[in-house]
Amino acid sequence: MATPSRIAVYSGTFDPFTLGHADVVRRAAGLFDALIIGVAAAHHKKTLFSLEERIAQVQAETRGMSQVSVLPFDGLIMDFCAAQQAVAVVRGIRNLTDFDYEAQMAAMNRKLRPQVETVFLLPDAPLQCISSTLVREISKLGGDVAQMVSPPVAIALRQVQKKG
């Protein structure tokens, strides 16, 4: 089988992986020959879930999507794209605040690696209010996150809160 020519990378901390993330993955997977989900090591952030747990969550949510693979990465996203021979970076945009930030990142990434395009995708409207930060906060305060994450992720969040 020939190597896929249109490879895209969708990167993030995914702490946790939300239904909004899953929606962007489904949309991006239909646009490219292969989609690599890069789960960031995020040494600069205190994450709720370990890198291994976050990778496992993403793998569970993308099981059955043959063109999607999940890999850890550390460092610059453009270096990861080069290593994966990606032609595009996929970014989910929920609102104008996301757009402002992501537009700046896209411009900088273009300076670092001009041959890699940035593709912005909007999650489905009911999912646009979901962020990992809000999911963690709602879960921490005992709220129901069932409409924001998959059942296995909701269970994992409850288990973390019981330990915490």
C-alpha positions as CSV (number, residue, x, y, z in Angstrom):
1,M,0.0,0.0,0.0
2,A,1.3,3.5,-0.9
3,T,2.3,5.8,1.9
4,P,-0.6,8.3,2.5
5,S,0.3,11.6,0.9
6,R,-2.1,13.9,2.8
7,I,-1.1,13.5,6.4
8,A,-2.5,15.9,9.0
9,V,-1.6,16.3,12.7
10,Y,-4.2,17.3,15.3
11,S,-2.3,18.1,18.5
12,G,-3.3,19.0,22.0
13,T,-3.0,18.2,25.7
14,F,-6.4,16.5,25.6
15,D,-6.7,16.6,29.4
16,P,-9.3,15.2,29.1
17,F,-10.3,14.3,25.5
18,T,-13.8,15.8,25.1
19,L,-16.7,15.3,22.7
20,G,-15.6,18.5,21.0
21,H,-12.1,17.0,20.3
22,A,-13.8,13.8,19.0
23,D,-16.0,15.8,16.6
24,V,-12.9,17.6,15.2
25,V,-11.2,14.2,14.8
26,R,-14.1,12.8,12.9
27,R,-14.2,15.9,10.6
28,A,-10.5,16.0,10.0
29,A,-10.3,12.2,9.3
30,G,-12.6,12.7,6.4
31,L,-10.4,15.4,4.9
32,F,-7.0,13.6,4.9
33,D,-5.5,10.3,4.0
34,A,-4.2,9.9,7.5
35,L,-4.7,11.9,10.7
36,I,-2.1,11.7,13.5
37,I,-3.3,12.8,16.9
38,G,-0.3,14.2,18.7
39,V,-0.8,14.1,22.5
40,A,1.5,16.7,24.0
41,A,3.7,15.7,27.0
42,A,2.8,19.2,28.4
43,H,5.7,19.5,30.9
44,H,4.7,23.2,31.3
45,K,1.2,22.2,32.6
46,K,0.0,20.3,35.6
47,T,-2.3,17.8,34.0
48,L,-5.0,15.8,35.6
49,F,-4.2,12.7,33.7
50,S,-0.8,11.3,32.9
51,L,0.5,11.3,29.3
52,E,-0.2,7.5,29.2
53,E,-3.8,7.9,30.4
54,R,-4.5,10.7,27.9
55,I,-3.1,8.6,25.1
56,A,-5.3,5.7,26.2
57,Q,-8.4,8.0,26.3
58,V,-7.7,9.2,22.8
59,Q,-7.0,5.7,21.5
60,A,-10.3,4.4,23.0
61,E,-12.2,7.2,21.4
62,T,-10.7,6.7,17.9
63,R,-10.8,2.9,17.9
64,G,-12.2,1.7,14.6
65,M,-10.9,4.8,12.7
66,S,-8.3,3.1,10.5
67,Q,-6.7,6.3,9.2
68,V,-6.2,7.8,12.7
69,S,-3.2,7.1,14.8
70,V,-2.3,8.4,18.2
71,L,1.3,9.4,19.2
72,P,2.9,11.2,22.1
73,F,5.0,14.3,21.3
74,D,7.2,16.8,23.0
75,G,8.6,20.0,21.7
76,L,7.5,22.1,18.7
77,I,4.5,21.0,16.7
78,M,6.3,21.9,13.5
79,D,9.1,19.5,14.4
80,F,6.5,16.8,15.0
81,C,4.9,17.6,11.7
82,A,8.2,17.3,9.9
83,A,8.9,13.9,11.6
84,Q,5.5,12.6,10.6
85,Q,5.7,14.1,7.0
86,A,2.5,16.0,7.7
87,V,1.1,18.6,5.2
88,A,-1.3,20.2,7.6
89,V,-2.1,21.0,11.2
90,V,-5.7,20.8,12.3
91,R,-7.0,23.1,14.9
92,G,-10.4,23.3,16.5
93,I,-11.9,26.8,16.8
94,R,-14.8,27.3,19.2
95,N,-15.0,31.1,19.3
96,L,-13.2,34.3,18.5
97,T,-10.8,34.0,21.4
98,D,-9.7,30.6,20.0
99,F,-9.4,32.2,16.6
100,D,-7.2,35.1,17.8
101,Y,-4.8,32.7,19.5
102,E,-4.8,30.1,16.8
103,A,-4.3,32.7,14.0
104,Q,-1.1,33.9,15.8
105,M,0.1,30.3,16.2
106,A,-0.6,29.6,12.6
107,A,1.4,32.6,11.5
108,M,4.3,31.6,13.6
109,N,4.1,28.0,12.5
110,R,4.1,29.2,8.9
111,K,7.4,31.0,9.6
112,L,8.9,27.8,11.0
113,R,7.6,25.4,8.4
114,P,5.9,27.2,5.4
115,Q,4.9,24.0,3.6
116,V,2.6,22.9,6.4
117,E,-0.9,24.5,6.2
118,T,-3.1,25.2,9.2
119,V,-6.7,24.0,8.8
120,F,-9.3,25.4,11.2
121,L,-12.4,23.3,11.9
122,L,-15.5,24.3,13.9
123,P,-16.9,21.6,16.2
124,D,-20.7,21.0,15.9
125,A,-22.6,23.9,17.5
126,P,-23.7,22.1,20.7
127,L,-20.1,21.2,21.4
128,Q,-18.6,24.7,20.9
129,C,-18.9,25.6,24.6
130,I,-16.9,22.6,25.8
131,S,-13.3,22.9,26.8
132,S,-11.0,20.5,28.8
133,T,-10.5,23.2,31.4
134,L,-14.2,23.6,32.0
135,V,-14.7,19.9,32.0
136,R,-12.0,19.5,34.7
137,E,-13.5,22.3,36.8
138,I,-17.1,21.1,36.6
139,S,-16.0,17.5,37.4
140,K,-13.9,18.8,40.3
141,L,-17.0,20.6,41.8
142,G,-19.1,17.4,41.4
143,G,-21.0,18.4,38.3
144,D,-22.2,16.1,35.6
145,V,-20.0,16.1,32.5
146,A,-21.8,13.3,30.7
147,Q,-22.7,15.7,27.8
148,M,-19.1,16.8,27.4
149,V,-17.1,13.6,27.4
150,S,-17.5,10.0,26.6
151,P,-18.7,7.6,29.3
152,P,-15.2,6.1,29.9
153,V,-13.7,9.6,30.3
154,A,-16.5,10.6,32.7
155,I,-15.8,7.5,34.8
156,A,-12.1,8.3,34.8
157,L,-12.8,11.9,35.9
158,R,-15.0,10.5,38.8
159,Q,-12.2,8.2,39.8
160,V,-9.7,11.0,39.9
161,Q,-12.1,13.1,42.0
162,K,-12.6,10.2,44.5
163,K,-8.8,9.9,44.9
164,G,-8.2,13.7,45.1
